[in-house]
Structures are given as structure tokens and as C-alpha cells.
Amino acid sequence: MKIALVTTLPSLIENQRIKEEVLALGYEFELIDFSQFGFYIDDEEVDVDGVDIKADIVIVRGIFNAIKPTSIIINNLRKQGTKVFDNNLVEHKYSIDKISDLLKLALSKIPIPKTFYTRDFSEYFQAASKIGYPVVVKSVRAGKGFAVFKLDSEEALKEFVDNQISEEKEAKSFLMQEFIDYEHDLRCLVIGEDVFTMKRIPGEGEFRANFSLGGSVELFDLSSEDRKLASEALNTVDMSVGGVDILISKDGKHYILEVNHTAGFVGMEKATGKNIAKIWVANAIKNAK
């Protein structure tokens, strides 16, 4: 059996781990790089990046550009009888869209921090006063803790807004949330029925606890209530695999911060000591359709 992994982020370490586990099962493996997506059409034949996708199972992971045309390719593969695991990418048409995910969560009564979104920077100041400082402003399409800003005062917010305007960035590219003074910052990795959890610990002088930003991680014993909350959050955004970030505040409240569609699992392997990649691959094969 041959398994192909389609991605626009070929350098991710998770891709190497997926390859290792596919080969360990005795299957063939091919990584297909769509980062420079292009095609050539001649006499009704379509050549996509010079790649002829021939595989028994196609896994789609980490598609961050050319999502719509990639979805067309994936749908065509399914029509031809190829089994695909895409974690609902074809339906979503996005890999990072915090606005859409937060709306889904809020409308399903999943607890999230106070959140404000607008297309006009001039509305930020009234919103920040309503939420209360400090506020957190983050990109709606960046992940791994990048483009996240903690602003402690109106002066800091004004400086941030002025900088974005001078760089010709638009308000629609950001959202504002209340800052949660947390006791625990948790990353739950949900793979089907399995839930793995690590506590993320920020480096000195840093409020972001992302492993990708140099934060440390340790195993965390998740309560049954939070396990249910993480699974509900993932189901709400129509995925079977993903990372769910939970903040437990110092006053005991529990919030879903966001859901990550392409959650890394190398940090989770370090925290748990388990072969997460093997579980991930097994789930993908089982649920390919």
C-alpha cells in the first residue's frame, strides 16, 4: 500500500514523523509539496506541479495556500476512488480562520474569552475599555503564538494601532480578546477518541507559552470535564483531529482559547513519552474515505 502526504509546509518535523511511522508499517510513502501550487492544462490533461498523485490513501495536512484549488484536486481523487483523510479541509476551505472558529464555538455556548472583531481600528479603544486592560490582540490567520500582542494600556494600544496603519495593515486581520490571568495553559491534542494533554509553561518574561516559541512542556492530568470540553470544542468546528487550547484562570474558570487545525505533536510526544505519530497515522488510515 502507498500513502501520500499532501502539504504546503514540507519542512514540518511532523511530516518526517508521519513518514517514519508509515514506513514502519511497511507501506510506501510519498510527500507531495504544494507550496508552489501550479498546473498546466493541455488537451484536457491536467498536470499539477508535475506530480501524478498515485496512492491508495492520501493524507492532507498543513495546507496554508491554494486551499480552494487543492480542494478541487482532493475531490477529484475521491471521485476516482482514492481514499483521503483531510480532516474536513475540503468542507472548511481554511486551515487557520480564528474568526470562523470562534463564532462556531460561541454560538455553541462553548466558553471563550471576551472577544471583539471589527474592520475599523477606530473602534478598538472603546472595545478595549469595555473588555478592560490588558487586552490581547492577535492575527486571525497566524499560528504558533506569532503576531500575538499583550497591550497593557490605552497608550500601548494606540502605539499598536498606529504601527499597523503605518504598515498599511487592516483591522480585519486582527481580533481583540481579554487577557486571562491563567493558572494553567493547556494544549489538548485530540485524535479521534484519544486525548493527550500537556501544560505549556512560558519562558521568563513571556506571556505566550507556545512550545514553538521556546516554552517548556510537561504532562498534565486532564479532568474528565475538561476532556469533554476539548472534544466538544473540536466537534463544534467539525474536525476529528486537532489541538484545543484550554486556559484555566486563577479564579477557576475554564476557557477554550482556540482550536488548531494543524496541531503539532512533537511537543506532545516529548511531554507524554508516547508515540503520537503512530496513533495519528493509524487514525488517518482508519478514517480515510
C-alpha positions in Angstrom: 0.0 0.0 0.0 1.2 3.5 -0.8 0.3 6.6 1.3 0.9 10.1 0.0 1.0 13.2 2.3 0.0 16.5 0.6 1.1 19.7 2.3 2.3 23.2 1.7 4.7 23.0 4.6 7.1 20.3 3.6 9.7 21.2 6.3 7.4 20.5 9.3 9.0 18.0 11.6 5.7 16.3 11.9 5.9 15.3 8.2 9.1 13.4 9.0 7.5 11.6 11.9 4.5 10.7 9.7 6.9 9.3 7.1 8.7 7.3 9.7 5.5 5.7 11.0 4.1 5.0 7.6 7.4 3.2 6.6 7.4 1.3 9.9 4.0 -0.2 8.9 5.7 -1.5 5.8 3.9 0.9 3.4 5.3 3.1 0.7 5.4 6.9 1.4 5.5 10.0 -0.8 5.5 13.6 0.3 3.8 15.9 -2.2 4.7 19.6 -1.9 2.0 22.0 -3.0 3.8 25.1 -1.6 4.3 26.5 -5.1 1.0 25.2 -6.4 0.7 25.5 -10.2 -0.7 23.5 -13.1 -0.6 23.0 -16.9 -3.6 22.0 -18.9 -3.2 20.5 -22.4 -5.8 18.5 -24.4 -8.0 18.0 -21.3 -5.0 16.7 -19.3 -4.2 18.5 -16.1 -0.6 18.5 -14.8 -0.4 19.8 -11.2 3.1 20.7 -10.3 4.4 17.9 -12.4 3.0 15.4 -9.8 0.8 12.5 -10.7 -0.8 11.6 -7.4 -1.0 7.8 -7.4 -1.6 6.4 -3.9 -4.0 4.1 -2.1 -4.5 6.7 0.7 -3.9 10.5 0.5 -3.4 12.4 3.7 -3.9 16.1 3.5 -2.2 18.1 6.3 -0.8 21.7 6.6 -2.4 23.3 3.6 -2.0 27.1 4.0 -2.2 28.4 0.5 -4.0 27.4 -2.7 -6.7 25.8 -0.5 -9.6 26.0 -2.9 -7.7 24.5 -5.9 -6.2 21.9 -3.6 -9.8 21.0 -2.5 -10.8 20.5 -6.1 -7.8 18.1 -6.6 -8.8 16.2 -3.5 -12.5 15.9 -4.5 -11.4 14.6 -7.9 -9.2 12.0 -6.2 -12.2 10.8 -4.2 -14.3 10.6 -7.4 -11.5 8.3 -8.8 -11.8 6.0 -5.8 -8.8 7.2 -3.8 -9.3 7.3 0.0 -8.5 10.6 1.5 -8.1 11.9 5.1 -8.3 15.7 5.0 -9.8 16.4 8.5 -12.6 18.2 6.7 -10.3 20.7 4.9 -12.4 20.4 1.8 -15.5 21.4 3.7 -13.9 24.2 5.7 -11.8 25.7 2.9 -9.4 27.1 5.6 -6.6 25.9 7.9 -6.5 29.0 10.1 -9.5 31.2 10.5 -9.9 32.2 14.1 -13.0 34.3 13.4 -15.0 31.4 11.9 -13.9 29.0 14.7 -14.6 31.5 17.5 -18.1 32.1 16.1 -18.8 28.4 15.9 -17.6 28.0 19.5 -19.6 30.9 20.9 -22.8 30.0 19.1 -22.5 26.5 20.6 -22.1 28.0 24.1 -18.5 26.9 24.4 -16.8 29.2 26.9 -14.3 31.5 25.3 -12.6 34.8 26.4 -14.4 38.1 25.7 -13.7 38.7 22.1 -14.1 41.8 19.8 -13.7 41.9 16.0 -14.1 44.8 13.7 -12.9 46.2 10.3 -12.2 49.6 11.8 -9.2 50.3 14.1 -11.0 53.4 15.5 -13.4 51.1 17.3 -10.6 49.4 19.2 -10.4 51.9 22.0 -14.0 51.7 23.1 -13.9 47.9 22.9 -10.7 47.8 25.0 -12.3 50.0 27.6 -15.3 47.6 27.7 -13.1 44.5 27.9 -10.7 46.0 30.3 -6.9 46.2 30.1 -4.7 44.4 29.5 -6.1 43.2 26.2 -4.6 40.7 23.7 -4.6 41.5 20.0 -3.8 38.6 17.7 -3.7 37.9 14.0 -6.7 36.0 12.8 -4.6 33.8 10.5 -1.3 33.3 12.3 -0.5 30.3 14.5 2.1 29.0 16.9 1.9 32.2 19.0 3.1 34.5 16.3 1.6 38.0 15.9 0.1 38.0 19.4 0.4 41.2 21.4 -0.4 41.9 25.1 -1.3 45.6 25.4 -1.5 46.9 29.0 -2.9 50.4 28.4 -4.6 52.7 26.0 -1.2 54.2 25.1 0.1 50.8 24.2 -3.0 50.1 22.1 -2.6 53.5 20.3 1.0 52.7 19.5 0.0 49.3 18.2 -2.8 50.7 16.0 -0.6 53.5 14.7 2.1 50.9 13.7 -0.4 48.7 11.9 -1.8 51.7 10.0 1.7 52.9 9.0 2.4 49.4 7.7 -0.9 49.5 5.8 -2.4 46.6 7.7 -6.1 46.3 8.2 -8.2 45.9 11.3 -9.9 42.9 9.8 -6.6 41.0 10.1 -6.8 41.1 13.9 -9.1 40.3 16.8 -9.1 41.5 20.4 -9.6 39.4 23.5 -9.5 39.8 27.2 -6.3 38.8 28.8 -6.8 35.7 31.0 -4.6 35.6 34.1 -4.2 31.9 33.9 -3.1 29.2 36.3 -2.7 26.6 33.6 -2.2 26.9 29.8 -3.1 23.5 28.3 -2.8 22.1 24.9 -5.0 19.1 24.3 -4.3 17.0 21.3 -7.5 15.2 20.2 -7.0 12.3 17.8 -10.4 10.5 17.4 -11.2 9.1 20.8 -7.8 9.8 22.3 -7.0 13.0 24.2 -3.4 13.9 25.2 -2.7 16.9 27.3 0.4 18.9 28.2 0.8 22.0 30.3 2.7 24.8 28.5 5.0 26.9 30.5 6.2 30.3 29.1 9.8 31.3 29.2 10.9 34.1 31.5 9.3 37.4 30.7 7.0 35.9 28.1 3.2 35.5 28.5 2.9 33.2 25.5 3.5 29.6 26.4 3.8 28.1 23.0 6.3 25.2 22.7 7.2 26.6 19.2 8.3 29.8 20.9 10.6 28.1 23.3 8.2 27.4 26.1 8.6 24.2 28.1 6.0 21.5 28.4 5.1 18.9 30.9 2.4 16.2 31.2 -0.9 17.3 32.7 -3.7 15.1 34.2 -6.8 16.5 32.5 -10.1 16.3 34.3 -13.0 14.4 32.8 -14.9 17.7 32.5 -12.1 19.4 30.5 -11.6 16.2 28.4 -15.3 16.5 27.4 -14.9 20.3 26.8 -11.9 19.7 24.5 -13.8 17.1 22.5 -16.9 19.2 22.3 -14.8 22.2 21.0 -13.2 20.1 18.3 -16.6 18.6 17.3 -18.0 22.1 17.1 -15.6 23.1 14.4 -16.2 19.8 12.6 -12.9 18.0 13.0 -11.8 14.7 14.4 -8.2 15.7 14.9 -6.8 18.9 16.2 -5.3 20.9 19.0 -7.5 22.5 21.6 -6.1 25.2 23.8 -7.6 25.5 27.3 -6.9 28.2 29.8 -7.7 27.7 33.4 -7.8 31.1 35.1 -6.5 31.7 38.6 -10.1 32.1 39.8 -11.0 28.6 38.4 -12.8 29.5 35.2 -12.2 27.3 32.1 -11.9 28.8 28.6 -11.3 27.5 25.1 -8.7 29.8 23.7 -8.7 28.4 20.2 -8.7 25.2 18.1 -5.7 24.4 15.9 -6.4 22.7 12.7 -2.8 21.6 12.1 -1.6 21.0 15.6 2.0 19.9 16.1 2.5 16.7 18.0 6.3 16.6 18.6 6.0 18.6 21.8 3.2 16.2 22.9 5.4 13.3 22.2 8.1 14.9 24.5 5.6 15.6 27.2 3.9 12.2 27.2 6.7 9.9 26.1 4.2 8.3 23.7 4.4 7.6 20.0 1.8 10.2 19.0 2.8 10.0 15.3 1.9 6.3 15.2 -1.5 7.0 16.7 -2.0 9.9 14.3 -1.2 7.8 11.2 -3.4 4.9 12.4 -6.3 7.3 12.8 -5.8 8.9 9.4 -5.7 5.5 7.7 -8.8 4.3 9.6 -10.8 7.4 8.7 -9.7 8.0 5.1 -12.7 8.0 2.8 
